[in-house]
Structures are given as structure tokens and as C-alpha cells.
Amino acid sequence: MSEEARPLEVKPGDRLLGPRGRRIGRVDAVFVDYLLVRTGLILPVDLYVPRNAVSRSDGKLRVDLDRKAAYEAWHRPLKRAPHDEP
């Protein structure tokens, strides 16, 4: 199986980082199409991050959005599964 075809291994407790290595949150649950990521400590917010937006480099989970952009994009449940997108 090629590296690209292999599904990304993610487990609850993994940290999700933005493009500059800043922490966005911690994976709370793993689903087929998305990750439920909990942000913040005092006022936690759940992010519904599509799995196809996540990559692993240097052994760390990363997305291309910073904290603010990630909140704006993913703070609501996904309206449809990422694999349904054209």
C-alpha cells in the first residue's frame, strides 16, 4: 500500500497544530470523515475538522489554518461528509 493510500492514523489525545506549530486543540474523538477537536481550557470549543484537511509531518498532526481560521471554518458540525464534496 502506498503512503498516500494509507489512512492517517489519529487517536484521541493527539494534538492538532496549525501551520506555525501553534496548538489548535486536542483530538477528543475520531470519526470516519472528521475529527472532533476540543480547543481551549477554560471555555472549550469543539471543532469538527475534516480528516482530509489533516496531515502528519514530523510525527505531528497539522492543518493549514491558524486557530482563528480553524474556528471560523470548523466550529459547527459538517453539513455533509468531506468525501461527498466535488
Secondary structure, DSSP 4 states (H G I P E B T S, - for coil): --TTTSPPP--TT-EEE-TTS-EEEEEEEE-SSEEEEEE-SSS-EEEEEEGGG-EEETTEEE-SS-HHHHHHHHSS--SS-GGG--
